[in-house]
């Protein structure tokens, strides 16, 4: 298992060799073995590389493109292993609406079989259609399917295996698969799920490692989970716990969070791809004659520019599924929209459907209330761009406004529970601050959690902190009291989440036999053409967006033209300096000026702004000033001083950047906590080797995202 772990991160030369696809065997020294592991995750049924909502081929995703890339890598290095980390059978009209109901000749296992996967780990969305449906699909897979922490009542593995051992080039690689144990939160009511046991991931990995013993040279873990905890307080759903508790692990693949991440800084390479088969992970390992790992690195490989594998597309099960799905959509006009359902976004990228009541939300809410007979229902805009455009409507349009295969439940709730649920949903907005020119969204709470409520009238006061925002709630014209009882309709996913978080206590009273999408189709058939209707039952209060301000208009024009990034997770605030722009994102830095009028920027504010790019740095003091280059800055952002700019006298600051000493112009500004250095644009360029420019007091930097080895998302 590479016990001595003689790891040295691959040199720049070797990394370049990998990028440009030079032959790996040609680089091998005598007695060495090079392994390449390709990892996919969260492909969500995207086999062909096709957007069924838009009825057109995509340009940079799909298993067909990954298949082409895998063939290229196998030609370079026969010692190549291919693994998947889950969320594989759900996510498209093909998988969710056709092949979840008739699993025979399922296209997903057909694709995995054709590509020659060595292992497939379950993801949470594998359970969306119930355990029996999942088993019917898995029975068609030729490779081992892994779920070491999911067990039957008798203690056996649900899939029959927690790990598998693959031998390449005389090296035995044990692959352990684990899934987030949070599945009962989302799919606990699906057929068969309640009968399963979901163990902490690290415990299951440790159990497998003990069983593997000395029978493998390398141990890889494929975890359908992010590095950090999602719900747990004990780390049971955090892949970091695997690293902490299982030092025997040599390679870690993550999934589930739909983010790209690579780290080569720790003891082992760790990586994660985003979703929809658009990126793969490539791990390259070198082992010496004693089967000890001497180097290991991971990189992200995008599928942009790679031609789809036509051989995969011609697999009978896949070709038939594609033709059936396309025909299902394009040959069936379900009805017509009399007009567009979503208003235009005032600010590019800030969806109107998440800051005001719109016809899309009210349509879904109307359908859910009519089918359930409930008093109130909850609806999320799952996709920021969801809309029904004027004209013909097909099943792809229904998928666009409701992308998940949910069914509906009803449950009795008290008025107090209802308001607690509404407060929970309102956490998806950031608190408005004086000077903010737009509503922005909490980056720690995903958009699919952002419910809006039909059947009640209410206000959301965003000047108040989370937990205190819902005001003036009425039901049928009367104030909603804490003691009042309502029938609430939610989808199955939300029901289990609310129950597990203790927001609601009641038991399910009714379950729909049809999915929400099928209900929308039936409603459209009865209301063709479909008129967009908005009842404006809720609104945001407590904000002053300064809509008449010319300065606001100028910022919005820059965002809409692409000169500035969308202020999605942090509003543009007119009370802030807004004097640093990094890759289009506005930041603020405290400034000082000298007698000649030259501007100096607070060094720690620049460290905050540059984080996550190749210009990131960490300033620190060790009897003198130091900077660690290409190192994340993890301190909290400093408060802006009341007085700005500060008048100061420049001096020559001796500062070391990764051991290289520099003399730069600086101003030291003292405060009660100590002092901060302020530097010029020329100074920061010298220290970091970058080309930031200053125009009218605004520092602008364009830099690549931090790449492999940085420890940051790339």
C-alpha positions as CSV (number, residue, x, y, z in Angstrom):
1,X,0.0,0.0,0.0
2,X,2.9,2.3,-0.5
3,X,3.6,2.3,3.2
4,X,6.7,4.5,3.1
5,X,4.7,7.1,1.1
6,X,7.8,8.4,-0.6
7,X,5.8,11.2,-2.2
8,X,7.3,14.1,-4.1
9,X,4.8,16.2,-6.1
10,X,5.3,15.8,-9.8
11,X,7.7,18.4,-11.2
12,X,6.6,21.1,-13.6
13,X,8.2,19.2,-16.4
14,X,6.1,16.1,-15.7
15,X,2.9,18.1,-15.2
16,X,3.4,19.7,-18.6
17,X,4.1,16.2,-20.1
18,X,0.8,15.1,-18.7
19,X,-1.1,18.1,-20.1
20,X,0.3,17.6,-23.5
21,X,-0.4,13.9,-23.4
22,X,3.2,12.6,-23.8
23,X,3.5,8.8,-23.5
24,X,3.6,7.9,-19.8
25,X,5.5,4.6,-20.3
26,X,8.2,6.5,-22.1
27,X,8.9,8.5,-18.9
28,X,9.3,5.4,-16.7
29,X,12.6,4.6,-15.1
30,X,13.7,1.0,-14.8
31,X,11.5,-0.7,-12.2
32,X,9.0,2.1,-12.0
33,X,5.3,1.7,-12.8
34,X,3.1,4.6,-13.8
35,X,-0.6,4.4,-13.0
36,X,-3.3,6.8,-14.4
37,X,-6.7,6.9,-12.7
38,X,-9.5,8.8,-14.4
39,X,-12.4,9.7,-12.1
40,X,-15.9,10.9,-13.1
41,X,-18.7,11.9,-10.8
42,X,-22.1,13.6,-10.9
43,X,-22.6,12.9,-14.6
44,X,-26.3,12.9,-14.0
45,X,-27.4,10.8,-16.9
46,X,-25.6,13.0,-19.5
47,X,-24.5,10.2,-21.9
48,X,-24.9,11.7,-25.3
49,X,-23.8,15.3,-24.7
50,X,-27.2,16.8,-25.3
51,X,-29.4,19.4,-23.7
52,X,-33.0,18.0,-23.9
53,X,-34.4,21.3,-22.6
54,X,-32.9,23.1,-25.6
55,X,-33.1,20.2,-28.0
56,X,-29.5,20.7,-29.2
57,X,-26.1,19.1,-28.8
58,X,-23.9,20.5,-26.1
59,X,-20.4,21.5,-26.8
60,X,-18.2,20.3,-23.9
61,X,-19.8,17.6,-21.8
62,X,-21.3,14.1,-21.9
63,X,-20.0,10.6,-21.4
64,X,-19.4,10.3,-25.1
65,X,-16.7,13.0,-24.9
66,X,-15.2,11.4,-21.8
67,X,-15.1,8.1,-23.6
68,X,-12.9,9.7,-26.3
69,X,-10.6,11.1,-23.7
70,X,-10.4,7.8,-21.8
71,X,-9.4,6.0,-25.1
72,X,-6.6,8.5,-25.7
73,X,-5.3,8.0,-22.2
74,X,-5.4,4.2,-22.4
75,X,-3.4,4.5,-25.6
76,X,-0.8,6.5,-23.8
77,X,-0.8,4.3,-20.7
78,X,-2.3,0.8,-20.6
79,X,-2.1,1.0,-16.8
80,X,-5.2,3.2,-16.6
81,X,-8.1,2.7,-14.2
82,X,-11.6,4.3,-14.7
83,X,-13.9,4.9,-11.8
84,X,-17.1,6.8,-11.2
85,X,-18.2,8.4,-7.9
86,X,-22.0,8.4,-8.3
87,X,-25.1,10.4,-9.2
88,X,-25.0,8.6,-12.5
89,X,-28.5,7.4,-13.3
90,X,-30.6,10.6,-12.7
91,X,-30.6,14.0,-14.1
92,X,-32.1,14.1,-17.7
93,X,-35.4,13.5,-19.3
94,X,-34.0,10.3,-20.7
95,X,-33.1,8.9,-17.2
96,X,-35.9,10.4,-15.1
97,X,-38.9,10.3,-17.3
98,X,-38.3,7.3,-19.6
99,X,-35.9,4.9,-18.0
100,X,-36.9,5.3,-14.4
101,X,-40.2,3.7,-15.4
102,X,-38.9,1.0,-17.8
103,X,-35.4,0.0,-16.8
104,X,-34.9,-2.6,-19.4
105,X,-31.8,-1.9,-21.7
106,X,-31.0,1.1,-19.5
107,X,-28.6,3.4,-21.3
108,X,-26.4,4.4,-18.3
109,X,-25.0,0.9,-17.5
110,X,-24.7,0.4,-21.3
111,X,-22.4,3.4,-21.5
112,X,-20.4,2.4,-18.4
113,X,-20.0,-1.1,-19.8
114,X,-18.8,0.2,-23.2
115,X,-16.3,2.5,-21.6
116,X,-14.9,-0.2,-19.4
117,X,-15.3,1.2,-16.0
118,X,-13.4,-0.6,-13.3
119,X,-15.7,0.5,-10.5
120,X,-18.9,2.5,-9.9
121,X,-19.7,4.1,-6.5
122,X,-23.3,4.9,-5.7
123,X,-24.4,8.5,-5.2
124,X,-27.4,9.8,-3.3
125,X,-29.5,10.4,-6.5
126,X,-29.2,6.7,-7.3
127,X,-32.0,6.3,-4.7
128,X,-34.4,8.7,-6.3
129,X,-36.5,6.0,-7.9
130,X,-36.4,3.4,-5.0
131,X,-34.2,0.5,-4.2
132,X,-35.9,-2.0,-6.5
133,X,-35.5,0.2,-9.5
134,X,-31.8,0.9,-8.5
135,X,-31.1,-2.8,-8.3
136,X,-32.7,-3.5,-11.7
137,X,-30.3,-0.9,-13.2
138,X,-27.3,-2.1,-11.3
139,X,-27.9,-5.7,-12.5
140,X,-27.1,-4.5,-16.0
141,X,-23.6,-3.2,-15.0
142,X,-20.5,-5.3,-15.7
143,X,-18.3,-3.6,-13.2
144,X,-18.4,-3.8,-9.4
145,X,-20.8,-1.3,-7.8
146,X,-19.5,0.0,-4.5
147,X,-21.2,1.3,-1.4
148,X,-19.2,0.3,1.7
149,X,-21.3,2.3,4.1
150,X,-24.8,1.2,2.9
151,X,-25.9,-2.1,4.2
152,X,-28.9,-4.4,4.3
153,X,-30.6,-5.4,7.6
154,X,-28.4,-8.5,7.8
155,X,-25.2,-6.4,7.6
156,X,-24.4,-7.3,4.0
157,X,-23.5,-4.6,1.4
158,X,-26.5,-3.3,-0.5
159,X,-24.6,-3.6,-3.8
160,X,-22.7,-6.7,-2.8
161,X,-19.3,-4.9,-2.5
162,X,-17.7,-2.2,-0.5
163,X,-14.4,-2.4,-2.4
164,X,-12.7,-4.0,-5.4
165,X,-9.1,-4.6,-6.3
166,X,-7.9,-3.8,-9.8
167,X,-4.5,-4.9,-11.0
168,X,-2.6,-2.8,-13.6
169,X,1.0,-3.2,-14.5
170,X,1.6,-5.6,-11.6
171,X,0.2,-3.0,-9.1
172,X,-2.9,-3.9,-7.1
173,X,-5.2,-0.9,-6.5
174,X,-7.9,-1.3,-4.0
175,X,-10.9,1.0,-4.7
176,X,-13.3,1.7,-1.8
177,X,-16.6,3.4,-2.5
178,X,-18.7,5.3,0.1
179,X,-21.8,7.5,-0.3
180,X,-23.0,10.4,1.8
181,X,-25.0,8.9,4.8
182,X,-27.6,11.7,4.4
183,X,-29.6,9.8,1.9
184,X,-32.5,9.2,4.3
185,X,-32.8,13.0,4.7
186,X,-33.8,13.2,1.0
187,X,-35.1,9.9,-0.1
188,X,-36.1,8.3,3.2
189,X,-39.6,7.7,2.0
190,X,-38.6,6.0,-1.3
191,X,-39.2,2.3,-1.7
192,X,-36.7,0.3,0.3
193,X,-34.6,3.1,1.7
194,X,-35.9,2.9,5.2
195,X,-34.8,-0.7,5.4
196,X,-31.1,0.2,4.8
197,X,-28.4,1.3,7.2
198,X,-26.2,4.3,6.3
199,X,-22.9,4.3,8.2
200,X,-20.4,7.0,8.8
201,X,-18.1,7.0,5.7
202,X,-14.8,6.9,7.6
203,X,-15.9,3.9,9.7
204,X,-16.8,2.0,6.5
205,X,-13.5,2.9,4.9
206,X,-11.6,1.7,7.9
207,X,-13.5,-1.6,7.9
208,X,-12.6,-2.1,4.3
209,X,-8.9,-1.3,4.8
210,X,-8.8,-3.9,7.6
211,X,-10.3,-6.5,5.2
212,X,-7.9,-5.5,2.4
213,X,-4.9,-6.0,4.6
214,X,-1.7,-6.5,2.5
215,X,-3.5,-7.6,-0.6
216,X,-3.2,-4.1,-2.3
217,X,-0.4,-1.8,-3.1
218,X,-2.5,1.4,-3.4
219,X,-5.7,2.3,-1.7
220,X,-8.1,4.8,-3.4
221,X,-11.4,6.0,-1.9
222,X,-14.2,7.2,-4.1
223,X,-16.5,9.2,-1.8
224,X,-19.7,10.7,-3.0
225,X,-19.4,13.6,-0.5
226,X,-17.6,16.9,-0.2
227,X,-14.6,17.4,2.0
228,X,-16.5,19.4,4.6
229,X,-19.5,18.2,6.6
230,X,-22.9,18.9,5.1
231,X,-25.1,18.2,8.1
232,X,-23.2,16.2,10.6
233,X,-21.4,17.5,13.7
234,X,-19.3,14.3,14.0
235,X,-17.9,14.3,10.4
236,X,-19.8,11.2,9.4
237,X,-20.7,12.9,6.0
238,X,-17.4,14.7,5.6
239,X,-14.6,13.2,3.4
240,X,-12.1,15.1,5.6
241,X,-12.8,12.6,8.3
242,X,-11.6,9.8,6.0
243,X,-8.3,11.6,5.6
244,X,-8.1,12.1,9.4
245,X,-9.0,8.6,10.4
246,X,-7.6,6.5,7.6
247,X,-3.9,7.4,6.9
248,X,-3.6,4.3,4.7
249,X,-5.5,6.0,1.9
250,X,-3.3,7.0,-1.0
251,X,-5.8,8.7,-3.4
252,X,-9.1,10.4,-2.6
253,X,-11.9,11.3,-5.1
254,X,-14.8,13.5,-4.0
255,X,-18.2,14.1,-5.5
256,X,-21.7,15.4,-4.7
257,X,-21.1,19.1,-4.3
258,X,-20.8,19.9,-8.0
259,X,-17.6,21.9,-7.5
260,X,-14.2,21.5,-9.1
261,X,-11.4,21.0,-6.5
262,X,-7.9,19.7,-6.6
263,X,-5.2,19.6,-3.9
264,X,-1.7,18.3,-4.3
265,X,-0.5,20.1,-1.1
266,X,-1.4,17.4,1.4
267,X,-0.1,13.9,2.0
268,X,-2.2,12.6,-0.8
269,X,-3.9,14.0,-4.0
270,X,-7.5,14.9,-3.6
271,X,-9.9,16.0,-6.3
272,X,-13.5,16.6,-7.3
273,X,-15.2,17.4,-10.6
274,X,-18.3,19.4,-11.2
275,X,-21.4,18.0,-12.7
276,X,-22.8,16.9,-16.1
277,X,-19.8,15.1,-17.4
278,X,-18.0,18.3,-18.3
279,X,-14.7,17.6,-16.4
280,X,-12.8,14.5,-15.3
281,X,-10.1,14.0,-12.7
282,X,-6.8,12.6,-13.8
283,X,-4.5,11.1,-11.1
284,X,-1.0,10.1,-12.1
285,X,1.0,7.9,-9.7
286,X,4.5,6.6,-10.0
287,X,5.6,3.6,-8.0
288,X,9.1,2.2,-7.6
289,X,10.2,-1.4,-7.9
290,X,9.1,-2.0,-4.3
291,X,5.5,-0.8,-5.1
292,X,6.1,2.4,-3.1
293,X,4.4,5.6,-4.3
294,X,7.2,8.1,-5.2
295,X,5.0,10.7,-6.8
296,X,1.3,11.4,-7.0
297,X,-0.7,14.3,-8.5
298,X,-4.2,15.1,-9.7
299,X,-5.4,17.5,-12.3
300,X,-8.8,18.6,-13.8
301,X,-9.3,17.9,-17.5
302,X,-12.2,19.7,-19.1
303,X,-14.0,18.0,-22.0
304,X,-14.2,21.2,-24.1
305,X,-13.0,20.6,-27.6
306,X,-13.1,16.8,-27.4
307,X,-15.1,15.1,-30.0
308,X,-17.8,12.6,-28.8
309,X,-17.1,8.9,-29.2
310,X,-19.5,7.8,-32.0
311,X,-18.9,4.2,-31.1
312,X,-20.5,4.9,-27.7
313,X,-23.4,6.7,-29.4
314,X,-24.0,3.7,-31.6
315,X,-24.4,1.2,-28.8
316,X,-27.9,-0.1,-29.4
317,X,-29.3,0.7,-26.0
318,X,-27.8,4.2,-26.1
319,X,-28.9,5.1,-29.6
320,X,-32.4,3.8,-29.0
321,X,-32.6,5.8,-25.8
322,X,-31.5,9.0,-27.5
323,X,-33.9,8.6,-30.4
324,X,-36.8,7.7,-28.0
325,X,-36.1,10.7,-25.8
326,X,-35.7,13.2,-28.7
327,X,-39.0,11.9,-30.2
328,X,-40.7,12.0,-26.8
329,X,-39.9,15.8,-26.7
330,X,-40.0,17.2,-30.2
331,X,-42.9,15.1,-31.6
332,X,-45.2,16.1,-28.7
333,X,-46.3,19.8,-28.5
334,X,-48.0,19.8,-25.2
335,X,-49.5,23.3,-25.4
336,X,-48.6,26.9,-25.8
337,X,-47.5,29.8,-23.7
338,X,-49.4,33.0,-24.4
339,X,-46.4,35.1,-23.3
340,X,-43.1,34.8,-21.5
341,X,-43.5,33.7,-17.9
342,X,-40.4,35.4,-16.3
343,X,-39.7,39.1,-16.4
344,X,-36.4,40.3,-17.7
345,X,-33.6,40.5,-15.2
346,X,-32.7,44.1,-14.3
347,X,-29.2,43.0,-13.5
348,X,-27.6,40.2,-15.6
349,X,-27.4,37.0,-13.6
350,X,-29.7,38.2,-10.7
351,X,-32.8,36.1,-11.4
352,X,-36.1,37.9,-11.1
353,X,-37.6,34.7,-10.1
354,X,-35.7,34.7,-6.8
355,X,-36.4,38.3,-5.8
356,X,-40.1,38.8,-6.8
357,X,-43.2,36.7,-7.3
358,X,-43.3,35.5,-10.9
359,X,-45.6,33.4,-13.1
360,X,-43.3,30.4,-13.1
361,X,-43.5,30.0,-9.3
362,X,-47.3,30.7,-9.3
363,X,-47.9,28.2,-12.1
364,X,-46.1,25.4,-10.2
365,X,-47.8,26.5,-6.9
366,X,-51.2,26.4,-8.5
367,X,-50.7,23.0,-9.9
368,X,-49.4,21.7,-6.5
369,X,-52.3,23.2,-4.6
370,X,-54.9,21.8,-7.1
371,X,-53.5,18.3,-7.0
372,X,-53.0,18.1,-3.3
373,X,-55.9,20.1,-1.9
374,X,-53.5,21.7,0.6
375,X,-53.8,25.2,2.1
376,X,-50.3,26.2,1.3
377,X,-47.4,24.9,-0.8
378,X,-43.7,25.6,-1.3
379,X,-42.0,26.1,-4.7
380,X,-38.3,26.7,-5.5
381,X,-36.8,28.0,-8.7
382,X,-34.4,25.1,-9.2
383,X,-32.7,26.8,-12.1
384,X,-32.1,30.6,-12.2
385,X,-32.8,30.8,-15.9
386,X,-36.0,28.7,-15.9
387,X,-38.8,30.2,-18.0
388,X,-41.6,29.4,-20.3
389,X,-41.2,31.4,-23.5
390,X,-44.1,32.5,-25.7
391,X,-44.9,29.8,-28.2
392,X,-45.0,26.0,-28.4
393,X,-44.2,24.1,-25.2
394,X,-42.9,20.5,-25.0
395,X,-41.7,18.2,-22.2
396,X,-38.3,19.9,-22.3
397,X,-39.9,23.1,-21.2
398,X,-41.5,21.3,-18.3
399,X,-38.2,19.9,-17.3
400,X,-36.6,23.3,-17.5
401,X,-38.9,24.7,-14.9
402,X,-39.0,21.6,-12.7
403,X,-35.8,19.5,-13.1
404,X,-36.3,16.9,-10.4
405,X,-38.5,13.8,-10.5
406,X,-40.3,14.7,-7.3
407,X,-43.7,13.6,-6.1
408,X,-45.8,15.6,-3.6
409,X,-46.6,15.0,0.1
410,X,-49.1,16.7,2.4
411,X,-48.5,17.2,6.1
412,X,-50.3,19.1,8.9
413,X,-48.3,22.0,10.3
414,X,-48.9,24.6,13.0
415,X,-48.6,28.3,12.2
416,X,-45.4,28.4,14.3
417,X,-43.9,25.5,12.2
418,X,-45.0,27.3,9.0
419,X,-43.3,30.5,10.0
420,X,-40.2,28.6,11.0
421,X,-40.1,27.0,7.6
422,X,-40.5,30.3,5.9
423,X,-37.6,31.8,8.0
424,X,-35.5,28.8,7.0
425,X,-36.2,29.5,3.3
426,X,-35.5,33.2,3.8
427,X,-31.9,32.4,4.9
428,X,-31.2,32.0,1.2
429,X,-30.9,35.8,0.9
430,X,-28.1,37.9,2.3
431,X,-29.0,40.6,4.8
432,X,-29.4,44.0,3.0
433,X,-26.9,46.6,4.2
434,X,-27.3,50.4,3.7
435,X,-25.7,51.2,0.4
436,X,-26.5,47.8,-1.3
437,X,-27.8,48.4,-4.8
438,X,-29.1,44.8,-5.3
439,X,-30.5,41.8,-3.5
440,X,-27.9,39.1,-3.3
441,X,-27.9,35.4,-2.2
442,X,-26.3,33.5,0.6
443,X,-23.5,31.4,-0.8
444,X,-23.9,28.8,1.9
445,X,-27.4,27.9,0.9
446,X,-28.1,26.5,-2.5
447,X,-30.8,27.9,-4.8
448,X,-32.8,24.7,-4.7
449,X,-33.4,25.3,-1.0
450,X,-34.9,28.7,-1.7
451,X,-38.6,28.1,-1.4
452,X,-41.4,30.6,-2.1
453,X,-44.9,30.0,-0.7
454,X,-48.3,30.0,-2.4
455,X,-51.5,30.2,-0.4
456,X,-50.2,32.7,2.1
457,X,-49.5,36.4,1.9
458,X,-46.3,37.6,3.5
459,X,-43.4,40.0,3.5
460,X,-39.6,39.3,3.8
461,X,-37.8,42.1,5.6
462,X,-34.2,41.8,4.4
463,X,-32.9,44.5,6.6
464,X,-33.2,42.0,9.5
465,X,-30.9,39.1,10.2
466,X,-31.8,35.5,9.2
467,X,-34.4,34.1,11.5
468,X,-36.3,37.4,11.9
469,X,-37.3,38.2,8.4
470,X,-40.8,36.9,7.8
471,X,-43.5,39.5,8.6
472,X,-47.2,40.1,8.2
473,X,-48.2,36.5,7.3
474,X,-51.8,36.1,6.6
475,X,-53.9,33.1,5.5
476,X,-57.3,33.8,3.8
477,X,-57.1,37.4,5.0
478,X,-56.4,36.6,8.7
479,X,-53.1,36.8,10.5
480,X,-51.4,33.4,10.8
481,X,-51.3,32.6,14.5
482,X,-48.8,30.1,16.0
483,X,-51.7,27.8,17.0
484,X,-53.4,27.7,13.6
485,X,-53.2,24.4,11.7
486,X,-52.6,24.2,8.0
487,X,-52.2,21.5,5.4
488,X,-48.8,22.0,3.8
489,X,-47.9,20.5,0.4
490,X,-44.2,19.9,-0.3
491,X,-42.2,17.6,-2.5
492,X,-40.8,14.4,-1.1
493,X,-37.2,15.8,-1.0
494,X,-38.2,18.8,1.1
495,X,-40.5,16.8,3.4
496,X,-37.6,14.6,4.6
497,X,-35.3,17.5,4.9
498,X,-37.7,19.5,7.0
499,X,-38.5,16.5,9.2
500,X,-34.8,15.8,9.8
501,X,-34.1,19.4,10.7
502,X,-36.9,19.4,13.2
503,X,-38.8,22.2,11.4
504,X,-42.0,20.2,11.0
505,X,-43.1,17.3,13.2
506,X,-46.2,15.9,11.4
507,X,-46.4,12.7,9.4
508,X,-47.1,12.4,5.7
509,X,-50.9,12.2,5.1
510,X,-51.0,11.9,1.3
511,X,-48.6,11.1,-1.5
512,X,-49.1,11.9,-5.2
513,X,-49.1,9.1,-7.7
514,X,-47.7,11.3,-10.4
515,X,-44.5,13.5,-10.5
516,X,-44.8,17.3,-10.4
517,X,-43.7,17.3,-14.1
518,X,-46.5,15.0,-15.0
519,X,-48.9,17.2,-13.2
520,X,-47.7,20.3,-15.1
521,X,-48.2,18.4,-18.4
522,X,-51.8,17.5,-17.4
523,X,-52.5,21.1,-16.3
524,X,-51.1,22.5,-19.6
525,X,-53.4,20.2,-21.6
526,X,-56.4,21.7,-19.8
527,X,-55.3,25.4,-19.9
528,X,-53.9,25.8,-23.4
529,X,-52.8,28.4,-24.2
530,X,-51.2,29.0,-20.8
531,X,-51.5,32.6,-19.6
532,X,-48.8,33.9,-17.2
533,X,-50.5,34.9,-13.9
534,X,-48.9,36.5,-10.9
535,X,-50.8,37.1,-7.6
536,X,-48.0,39.0,-5.9
537,X,-48.7,37.4,-2.6
538,X,-45.2,38.2,-1.2
539,X,-42.7,40.9,-1.5
540,X,-39.3,42.0,-0.1
541,X,-39.3,44.9,2.3
542,X,-36.7,46.8,4.4
543,X,-34.4,47.7,1.4
544,X,-33.6,50.8,-0.4
545,X,-31.8,49.9,-3.6
546,X,-31.4,53.5,-4.6
547,X,-33.0,52.9,-8.0
548,X,-32.7,56.6,-8.9
549,X,-29.0,56.8,-8.3
550,X,-26.8,57.5,-11.4
551,X,-24.0,55.7,-9.7
552,X,-26.1,52.6,-9.3
553,X,-27.1,52.8,-13.0
554,X,-23.5,53.0,-14.0
555,X,-22.6,49.9,-12.0
556,X,-25.5,48.0,-13.5
557,X,-24.6,49.0,-17.0
558,X,-21.1,47.6,-16.3
559,X,-22.5,44.3,-15.0
560,X,-24.9,44.0,-18.0
561,X,-22.2,44.7,-20.5
562,X,-19.9,42.0,-18.9
563,X,-17.3,44.5,-17.6
564,X,-18.2,43.5,-14.0
565,X,-19.2,40.2,-12.7
566,X,-22.7,39.6,-11.4
567,X,-22.9,40.6,-7.7
568,X,-24.7,37.3,-7.0
569,X,-23.3,36.4,-3.5
570,X,-22.3,39.9,-2.4
571,X,-24.1,43.1,-3.3
572,X,-22.4,46.1,-4.8
573,X,-22.5,48.7,-2.0
574,X,-22.2,52.4,-2.8
575,X,-20.9,53.1,0.7
576,X,-17.8,51.1,0.1
577,X,-14.7,52.2,-1.9
578,X,-15.2,49.5,-4.6
579,X,-11.6,50.3,-5.7
580,X,-10.3,46.8,-6.5
581,X,-11.5,44.7,-9.4
582,X,-10.3,41.1,-9.7
583,X,-11.6,39.2,-12.6
584,X,-14.5,41.5,-12.8
585,X,-15.4,41.1,-9.1
586,X,-15.6,44.3,-7.0
587,X,-13.6,44.5,-3.8
588,X,-12.8,47.3,-1.4
589,X,-9.4,48.2,0.0
590,X,-8.5,50.8,2.6
591,X,-6.3,53.4,1.0
592,X,-3.7,55.9,2.1
593,X,-2.1,58.7,0.1
594,X,1.3,60.5,0.3
595,X,2.0,64.2,-0.2
596,X,2.3,63.7,-3.9
597,X,-1.2,62.2,-4.2
598,X,0.0,58.6,-4.9
599,X,-2.5,55.9,-3.7
600,X,-1.4,53.0,-1.4
601,X,-3.7,50.0,-0.8
602,X,-3.9,48.1,2.4
603,X,-1.9,44.9,1.9
604,X,-4.3,42.6,3.7
605,X,-7.3,43.9,1.7
606,X,-5.4,42.9,-1.5
607,X,-4.8,39.5,0.0
608,X,-8.5,39.1,0.5
609,X,-9.3,40.3,-3.1
610,X,-6.7,38.1,-4.7
611,X,-7.7,34.9,-2.9
612,X,-8.5,32.0,-5.2
613,X,-6.3,33.2,-8.1
614,X,-2.7,32.6,-9.1
615,X,-1.9,36.0,-7.5
616,X,-3.1,34.8,-4.0
617,X,-0.7,35.4,-1.2
618,X,-0.6,35.3,2.6
619,X,1.1,38.3,4.4
620,X,2.6,37.6,7.9
621,X,5.0,39.1,10.4
622,X,8.0,37.3,11.8
623,X,10.2,40.0,13.2
624,X,9.9,41.5,9.7
625,X,7.4,41.5,6.8
626,X,7.0,38.3,4.8
627,X,4.7,37.1,2.0
628,X,3.9,33.5,1.1
629,X,3.2,33.4,-2.6
630,X,0.3,31.3,-4.1
631,X,-1.0,30.7,-0.6
632,X,-4.6,31.1,0.4
633,X,-5.3,34.0,2.8
634,X,-7.6,32.6,5.5
635,X,-8.0,35.6,7.8
636,X,-11.3,37.5,8.0
637,X,-11.6,40.6,5.9
638,X,-10.7,43.8,7.8
639,X,-13.2,46.4,8.5
640,X,-13.0,49.6,6.5
641,X,-11.6,52.5,8.5
642,X,-13.9,55.5,9.1
643,X,-11.4,57.9,7.6
644,X,-10.1,57.2,4.1
645,X,-7.8,57.9,2.5
646,X,-5.3,58.3,5.3
647,X,-2.5,60.8,4.8
648,X,0.9,59.1,5.3
649,X,4.6,59.3,4.8
650,X,6.0,56.6,2.5
651,X,9.2,54.7,3.4
652,X,11.1,51.8,1.9
653,X,9.7,48.6,3.3
654,X,12.0,45.5,3.3
655,X,9.7,42.5,2.6
656,X,10.5,38.9,1.7
657,X,8.3,37.1,-0.8
658,X,9.1,33.3,-0.7
659,X,12.7,34.1,0.3
660,X,13.3,36.9,-2.2
661,X,13.9,40.2,-0.6
662,X,12.4,43.4,-2.0
663,X,12.4,47.1,-1.1
664,X,9.1,48.7,-2.0
665,X,7.4,52.0,-1.1
666,X,4.9,51.6,1.7
667,X,2.9,53.5,4.3
668,X,2.4,52.2,7.8
669,X,-1.0,53.1,9.3
670,X,-1.2,52.5,13.0
671,X,-4.4,51.6,14.9
672,X,-5.3,50.4,18.4
673,X,-4.6,46.8,17.4
674,X,-1.2,47.5,15.8
675,X,-0.6,48.6,12.3
676,X,-1.1,47.7,8.6
677,X,1.1,48.2,5.6
678,X,-0.3,50.0,2.6
679,X,1.5,49.5,-0.8
680,X,1.3,50.9,-4.3
681,X,0.3,49.1,-7.4
682,X,3.9,49.0,-8.5
683,X,4.9,47.5,-5.1
684,X,2.3,44.7,-5.3
685,X,3.3,43.9,-8.9
686,X,6.9,43.6,-7.8
687,X,6.1,41.3,-4.9
688,X,3.8,39.0,-6.7
689,X,5.1,39.2,-10.3
690,X,1.7,40.3,-11.6
691,X,0.5,43.1,-13.9
692,X,-2.2,44.9,-11.9
693,X,-3.1,48.4,-13.3
694,X,-4.4,51.5,-11.6
695,X,-6.9,53.8,-13.3
696,X,-8.6,56.7,-11.5
697,X,-7.9,55.2,-8.2
698,X,-9.2,51.7,-9.0
699,X,-6.7,48.7,-9.1
700,X,-7.6,46.1,-11.6
701,X,-6.2,42.6,-11.9
702,X,-7.0,39.7,-14.3
703,X,-5.6,36.4,-13.1
704,X,-6.2,32.7,-13.6
705,X,-8.0,30.7,-10.9
706,X,-5.7,29.0,-8.5
707,X,-4.7,25.7,-10.0
708,X,-3.5,22.3,-8.8
709,X,-1.3,22.5,-5.8
710,X,-3.0,25.5,-4.4
711,X,-5.5,23.7,-2.2
712,X,-8.2,26.0,-3.6
713,X,-11.1,25.3,-5.9
714,X,-10.0,25.8,-9.4
